Amino acid sequence: MRKFLVWINLLPVAIHISAQDVMPSEIPFHFDNTGKIEYNFFLQFKENGFTGICIIKQGDGEMIGSIINEFGVKAFDFVYKINSGKIRLLNVIAFMDKWYIKKIVMEDWKYLLAYPNVKKQSKKRKVVRMDDGGIVLENTRHRIRYTLTPF
């Protein structure tokens, strides 16, 4: 049953993915007038998945975001300092609150949020823009896929 639900959730992603990588000059996030953006979020790792909502707000030199599942349980919050390129994870859910998991998630999100300013392309990570404006970040080393699709 769980595998069936994961495949059903992946079906729209598989249909809308384009084969083009996002060019570094393209900004992956387009904020509205209030400096806020909301996405449907899907995190897939190995045979497991996590779906929810990602809310990111751009402020004075930083981006603040939250990942929340459909039931309102917060997976984690993050604060990304644009000028220094540093990221912090806050309020991490218990099953993800391990140093090695947090390190991988922080590096992935740091790569995604800093993507327009990345000096060197990563061999472990790939950012893909979907036709509908969504973004897919793939960590090929750890087989983790973050899918962000606009509401």
Beta strands, then each sheet from edge to edge (+ up, - down):
strand 1: 36-45
strand 2: 48-58
strand 3: 62-69
strand 4: 74-81
strand 5: 86-90
strand 6: 125-129
strand 7: 135-139
strand 8: 144-150
sheet 1: 5+ 4- 3+ 2- 1+ 8- 7+ 6-
end
